[in-house]
Amino acid sequence: MAAKAKTVKKTTKSDIVSAYMEHVLMHGAPQSVFSFCKENEIEESVFYQSFGSLEGLKKGIWVDFYTYVEDLLAKNSDYEAYSSREKLLTFYFTFFEMLTANRSYVLWALHETESRLENLKQLGDLRKKVVEFGKELVSTDNEEKKLKITKKPVALVGEATWVQFLFLLKFWKDDESAGFQKTDVAIEKSVHTVFDIFDNTPLDNILDLGKFLWKERMA
């Protein structure tokens, strides 16, 4: 009777990502693609089919986070009926819930080197996604406005969404509250404030957000 051929499991892009995230938490950053692949029994040629470098892999992980959240939102049958404000709130709540599930890796990635600029480089591709998301939200709102003067500046809102994301990322990173409840409060207050600013009714929420941030700073 002929022996059965041994089945070799194909290494997927997801396998490489999982191996990298576990590797850095257990052993620190690999020195090269070669050493990473060698230590994790991955064919180097297979790695390069998915990523061009370790830097590309790190950027890809953040994009995967975004894509995962995007897919979750798409599966929510109620999401499309939400207002732009509700969509942004849902996006942030879902995104930071997902980051919390991967908190050990995210904190490592954000502190890999002493250079803040170097650590933020990995967010480059994610930035494009978040900015575009912000633009899409405001473009949808603008379609419902008849007067040009009442329309929100698309490019500005897109950039503001990214700045807001960075603020929330920093807040979440430093948050030591149970269940990261303070981050949830920061998300809600910051989103309402940004929308109120562009709706020209900012005072109450700006003061509310300011008091909250000052309280956190002094705690």
Secondary structure, DSSP 8 states (H G I E B T S, - for coil): ------------HHHHHHHHHHHHHHH-S-S-HHHHHHHTT--HHHHHHH-SSHHHHHHHHHHHHHHHHHHHHHH-TTGGGS-HHHHHHHHHHHHHHHHHHTHHHHHHHHTSSS-HHHHHHTTHHHHHHHHHHHHHHHHHHHHT--SGGGS--HHHHHHHHHHHHHHHHHHHHH--SGGGHHHHHHHHHHHHHHHHHHTT--HHHHHHHHHHHHHHHH-
